[in-house]
Amino acid sequence: MIKIGIIREGKIPHDKRVPFTPEQCKFIQEHFKAEVVVQPSEWRNYKNEEYTAAGIKLQEDISDCDILIGIKEVPVADLIPGKKYLFFSHTIKKQPHNQKLIKALLEKKIQMIDYETMTDEHFQRIIGFGHYAGLVGAYNGILGYGLKYNLYNSKRASDCRDKTELKEELHKIHLPNIKIIVTGNGRVANGAIELLGLLHIRRVTAFEFVNYSFREPVYTQLHSYDYNEALDGSGFNRDKFYAHPEKYRSTFLKYTKACDLLIHCAFWDPRAPKLFTHQQMQSPEFGISVIADVTCDMNGSIPSTTKPSIIAEPFYGYDVKTEKVVAPFTKDAITVMAIDNLPCEIPRNASEDFGKELIDKVLPSLLQKDTDGIIERATIVKEGKLTKRFEYLKEYAY
């Protein structure tokens, strides 16, 4: 019988989410004929007692488990050699802060299966917390705008027990006729749009957004073709853009004069142009005063995202003249929200939905037969080597 260990989140600040709720662990034991044990934790949103009440054993030493499952990066010192791990490693973009992690995964001959790389046969992602990241990110962006202009002071998302209570907080929010941009068209953007829908904010086209005035708050959703153009003057081609984004330039500035709040949810390839530059942020054409950077790519597509913010202190200010971080609601500075673990603000809902996706889309391949190649495609390292799909990480990993 396969033994699965739910690991305690060791990365600081501690993540409150879990890959499986107590009831889901019970379901796995009954339907997959696998044993599930849970490493005790003081900071999970689901308490140790909730697992034991569901008949799930607590076990401090999980070295006898075949598969170890968590959420965030596992500290190098906690990695058990020769095991099979599932978690978000945040290494596939060659993130500098996790270089030691991928080196350790190789040295310890661990099979690293990354949620971020779990795809179908068309290489479309099949699992993630993106929807909740977008939903909470949009909420925080709206909250930040209210705090900056002293309009309202709703409860923070992290102070809400769950999504139901967060929805109740929306009744306290009364926005003026501001204009909001949401970038992207995936899970993250859909989460942000759900939140704006709950606020009954009207959706308009990109043309209307730039050219018309409104007596109510509105938002527009921008896709990559809305703000990127080919350097050679040819028309936008989606396949060419994704294959060679370096051959395009950003035209995002044409939207910024009309925009008050930017909720950035679009995936960014490091080869692609930034949405706008430091210099453009100093332009009179740049009207954005609050940026909710849900993607949270450090020094990535948003120049003002120079550091992550944290749940306890979700906002900071960015002075466009000095290009330095200042107090969050400084008058002439842009207010930035760049939390890198947004779903952790409503961990119970996020965990339950994530666990459902894991059970439905991943566990059959993980515990039975990997007929569709889901586990094979998602494996970054195995037996001390990078897998073929991730050989581009060679200089970063070795």
C-alpha angles and dihedrals in degrees: 000000000000114000119212123197122202102211128219111249106250102176114104125261085046118239115230095202126101131203090228133022119226092261091049091052088053090050091051092052092050100042105031098037090233130133116236123198128179127217106228116253134182096203106047115115087228105064127226089247091058090059095047090047087057090052096257117142121234113222126178097191107056097170091113093061121107096209127030118200129190142141115240131032114304114233110251092239091057097052114114112215120244096015133128112242134189119195142107104283097179091211105113093088090050091252105195095216091060099045090103089052097056091044089053092048088056096044093049091047093234124166103233114200109185122205090212091062098047105119142158122246089281090055093249114146114254103187141033150110092258097118092056091044089057094044095050092039091056090047090052091048091053090045091050091052090052093049093047093055098030093241101134139340111218124179114275116255091242090058091057116092093220146334092290092061091044089056090053090056090059089073088071093058120093112171126198119229095293126154120234130193123205115191124205137031105232136090093298095052091045089056091052091048091051089057093048088049090054087055089050092236111169119244119223136180122263090250092052090046093058100036108034136065122221137199092217137046112278138179137200129202115225124201127199091264090058095064108022129075132182117260091225093056096249121135122275112278115190097207093046091048093053092044096046111014089161088074091066136073130210122252094181093122090078088070100042099078090061096041127094101170126028119199104190113202104148121118111245127210111209087229091059125090119266115254088246138344134245088254093052090052087063092053122108085235090068108089102160112122101172127040122190101193101193092172089059096197106169110236086351132120093333112057093203091061095090096142137013119255121218134230091251091052105023099171139055134170127245119205106211093199098054095024088225135130114255137168111314101247101032108153101242097030128093113248110230130197112189108157111164097203103044097152087062088074090072098025101163095058093039093049094047094051093043091050091051090054091048092051095046102038108023115025096067089057093040099046102027126019125337091219095154095043094241095139093040092053092045096051110104099177132014134172092358096308139095112250118242095260091056101041088113085077091064099110091043096046105040 
